[in-house]
Amino acid sequence: MSSPPNQRIERSRRAILDALNQSFPATRQDLSRRTGLAPSTVAGIVRRLLAEGLVHEDGAADHAGRGRPSSRLSPRRPPGYLVGIDFGHTHISAVLASTAQEIVAEGRVPLDVDASASNALDQAAVLVADLLDRAGVPAGSVLRTAAGIPGPVNQVTGQIQSATILAGWAGVRPRQELIARLGGEVVIANDAELAALAEHTHGAGRNVSDLIFVKASHGIGAGLILAGRRYTGAYGASGEIGHTLIQEGGTQCRCGQRGCLESVASIGEVWRQLIAAGLPPSERPDDLSLHALLGNPVAARIVADAGRRLGRVLSDLCNALDPAMLVIGGELATGGDPLLEGIRESLRRFAQPAISDRVQVHSSSLGPRAALVGALTLAATESTP
Ligand SMILES: [Zn+2]
């Protein structure tokens, strides 16, 4: 069933504005490629956005207002600041930036975020106040704050919806809580979704319109960019692949089920196996990086095995969604080539050949900052009408 023309135009207009806000300047061709819209549709909508003053163009347009194909478009931005916040499981990071996403201050505090939502939200407000103070920016100049949460955020109610994934936050409405503490506009998203947005706009998957970011850490979740847009699902719980059953009757998972992907391939489980195998030789590092161990063949095999298990679940996801790229992030991504090769091996075995032959598998290029960069991108993107 096709949508009425007005709705279709509105959706296309929104897609173009989002694509431009995410990364600019951009040519009409860039926008067509990123949104998947026909060049003629992009040209028509851009003409209206220029007339409305929402977009400006460097280089002259021709007399018909069509613009040269190579001339570059940027959004017109109000003066002010944006804040991005990333709630990790063990830290809070925040960044203060101009509306053109130029960073003016950034900070991080270690904290057990899962233990108490209200304490984590209070600490986030303290961190943001500190950034504003350091940069000499009055709180009233912040136009919008976007925050990433390491759990599913119900897009309808705004509540954290899972008592098993982020127990200390179940039922909390982080948007309202942050508005009460910070004022202004606040948008909330799942952290893997934000990391996907960041990799799509600034990272390994720049301009790739269909990509899946996999956050493989203590938990395992996926953020989806489909047809150039962040895809949250009907209620915001898309991409919760960590609790896919992979081993009938396997290890007990924190969700109550046995044999979930998380229980066999999380960073915690990989470190447990490394220690059981007599590795690592010294203390495990605070950042849980596997990199220093990869020269050891036993360690490389353990990491590759986690990659194969992760790849088994990603194969099904690829069969369903046909992404052009998988971007692997989180601490497990420090497993480098052995991890990626394990994933590719499972894709060759379990995904349809037409899919496994094409899909690219990369490590995150933004690393631990991916969700924070994504929060800033979202703060810049959600604004425009
Ligand atoms: Zn589970």
Residues whose N, C-alpha, C, O or C-beta is under 5 A from the ligand:
A	BS01	ZN	G242 H243 C253 R254 C255 Q257 C260
